[in-house]
Amino acid sequence: MSSSPSSTEVLEQLQNLRQSIDNIDNALIHILAERFRLTQTVGELKAAYHLPAADPQRESQQIARLREMAQSARLNPDFAEKFLNFIIKEVIQHHKAIAEQQDKN
């Protein structure tokens, strides 16, 4: 006869899982911060050469690539696409703001 885990063991396991989730969230934030630092530089380059803030062809390629990665990682590709679209919209807003600022200078 197998015994079920005690409530203390369950709470300990839950705490360990939550700590792992917190560690992943920490890594995600740092990775996103680095990604936005890079896209900031891209925005500055685009503004300097009067390139459009959005690049629909690149965005489509990125979405297709991300969907494939999500599929192979067993992550819902629709979720991955929504996540990337959110990031892309934010990046485009940043690029537009950089271009507007540069036009004022």
LOBADO-476129 format. One record per residue (C-alpha): x negated, y negated, z negated; residue in three letters. Coordinates in Angstrom, 1 decimal, decimal comma, m for minus. Each point is the difference from the previous one (the first is absolute). Layout:
<pts>
+--------+--------+--------+--------+
:     xx :     yy :     zz : residu :
+--------+--------+--------+--------+
:      X :      Y :      Z :    ala :
...
+--------+--------+--------+--------+
</pts>
This chain:
<pts>
+--------+--------+--------+--------+
:     xx :     yy :     zz : residu :
+--------+--------+--------+--------+
:    0,0 :    0,0 :    0,0 :    met :
:   m1,5 :   m3,3 :    1,0 :    ser :
:    0,3 :   m3,0 :   m2,3 :    ser :
:    0,9 :   m3,4 :    1,2 :    ser :
:   m2,4 :   m2,8 :   m0,7 :    pro :
:    0,5 :   m2,1 :   m3,1 :    ser :
:    1,2 :   m3,5 :    0,3 :    ser :
:   m3,5 :   m1,2 :   m1,1 :    thr :
:   m1,5 :    1,9 :    2,9 :    glu :
:    2,6 :   m1,4 :    2,5 :    val :
:   m0,7 :   m3,5 :   m1,2 :    leu :
:   m3,7 :    0,5 :    0,3 :    glu :
:    0,4 :    1,3 :    3,5 :    gln :
:    2,3 :   m2,9 :    0,9 :    leu :
:   m2,6 :   m2,4 :   m1,4 :    gln :
:   m2,8 :    1,6 :    2,0 :    asn :
:    2,1 :   m0,2 :    3,2 :    leu :
:    0,8 :   m3,7 :   m0,7 :    arg :
:   m3,6 :   m0,8 :   m0,6 :    gln :
:   m0,9 :    1,6 :    3,4 :    ser :
:    2,8 :   m2,1 :    1,6 :    ile :
:   m1,4 :   m3,1 :   m1,7 :    asp :
:   m3,5 :    0,7 :    1,3 :    asn :
:    1,4 :    0,4 :    3,6 :    ile :
:    1,9 :   m3,2 :   m0,3 :    asp :
:   m3,2 :   m1,7 :   m1,1 :    asn :
:   m1,8 :    1,3 :    3,0 :    ala :
:    2,8 :   m1,0 :    2,3 :    leu :
:   m0,1 :   m3,6 :   m1,2 :    ile :
:   m3,7 :   m0,2 :    0,4 :    his :
:    0,2 :    1,5 :    3,5 :    ile :
:    2,8 :   m2,4 :    1,0 :    leu :
:   m2,0 :   m2,9 :   m1,3 :    ala :
:   m3,0 :    1,0 :    2,1 :    glu :
:    2,3 :    0,5 :    3,0 :    arg :
:    1,4 :   m3,5 :   m0,4 :    phe :
:   m3,5 :   m1,5 :   m0,4 :    arg :
:   m0,8 :    1,6 :    3,4 :    leu :
:    3,2 :   m1,2 :    1,6 :    thr :
:   m0,7 :   m3,5 :   m1,4 :    gln :
:   m3,3 :    0,0 :    2,0 :    thr :
:    1,9 :    1,3 :    3,1 :    val :
:    2,5 :   m2,9 :   m0,4 :    gly :
:   m2,8 :   m2,5 :   m0,2 :    glu :
:   m1,6 :    1,4 :    3,1 :    leu :
:    3,4 :   m0,1 :    1,8 :    lys :
:    0,6 :   m3,6 :   m1,0 :    ala :
:   m3,5 :   m1,1 :    1,0 :    ala :
:    0,6 :    1,4 :    3,5 :    tyr :
:    3,7 :   m0,9 :    0,2 :    his :
:    1,1 :    3,6 :    0,2 :    leu :
:    3,6 :    0,9 :   m0,9 :    pro :
:    0,6 :    1,1 :   m3,6 :    ala :
:    1,8 :    3,1 :    1,1 :    ala :
:   m1,3 :    2,7 :    2,3 :    asp :
:    2,9 :    2,3 :    0,8 :    pro :
:   m2,1 :    2,5 :    1,9 :    gln :
:   m2,4 :    0,4 :   m2,9 :    arg :
:    3,0 :    0,3 :   m2,4 :    glu :
:    1,6 :    2,7 :    2,1 :    ser :
:   m3,3 :    1,9 :    0,1 :    gln :
:   m0,4 :   m0,3 :   m3,8 :    gln :
:    3,6 :    1,2 :   m0,7 :    ile :
:   m0,5 :    3,0 :    2,3 :    ala :
:   m3,3 :    0,8 :   m1,7 :    arg :
:    1,4 :   m0,4 :   m3,5 :    leu :
:    3,0 :    2,2 :    0,8 :    arg :
:   m2,3 :    2,8 :    1,2 :    glu :
:   m2,1 :   m0,4 :   m3,2 :    met :
:    3,1 :    0,1 :   m2,1 :    ala :
:    1,3 :    3,1 :    1,7 :    gln :
:   m3,3 :    1,8 :   m0,5 :    ser :
:   m0,1 :   m1,1 :   m3,7 :    ala :
:    3,6 :    1,1 :   m0,5 :    arg :
:    1,2 :   m3,5 :   m0,6 :    leu :
:    3,3 :   m1,1 :    1,5 :    asn :
:   m1,1 :   m1,8 :    3,2 :    pro :
:    3,0 :   m2,4 :   m0,2 :    asp :
:   m1,1 :   m1,1 :   m3,4 :    phe :
:   m3,6 :   m0,5 :    1,2 :    ala :
:    1,3 :   m2,0 :    2,9 :    glu :
:    2,1 :   m2,2 :   m2,2 :    lys :
:   m3,0 :   m0,5 :   m2,3 :    phe :
:   m2,2 :   m1,0 :    2,9 :    leu :
:    2,6 :   m2,3 :    1,5 :    asn :
:    0,2 :   m1,8 :   m3,4 :    phe :
:   m3,7 :   m0,5 :    0,0 :    ile :
:   m0,1 :   m1,1 :    3,7 :    ile :
:    2,7 :   m2,6 :   m0,7 :    lys :
:   m2,0 :   m1,4 :   m2,9 :    glu :
:   m3,2 :   m0,1 :    2,0 :    val :
:    1,7 :   m1,8 :    2,9 :    ile :
:    1,3 :   m2,6 :   m2,5 :    gln :
:   m3,5 :   m0,4 :   m1,3 :    his :
:   m1,4 :   m0,4 :    3,5 :    his :
:    2,6 :   m2,6 :    0,9 :    lys :
:   m0,9 :   m2,0 :   m3,2 :    ala :
:   m3,7 :    0,2 :    0,8 :    ile :
:    0,7 :   m1,3 :    3,5 :    ala :
:    2,2 :   m2,8 :   m1,3 :    glu :
:   m2,6 :   m1,0 :   m2,5 :    gln :
:   m2,7 :    0,0 :    2,6 :    gln :
:    2,1 :   m2,2 :    2,4 :    asp :
:    0,4 :   m2,6 :   m2,8 :    lys :
:   m3,8 :   m0,2 :   m0,4 :    asn :
+--------+--------+--------+--------+
</pts>
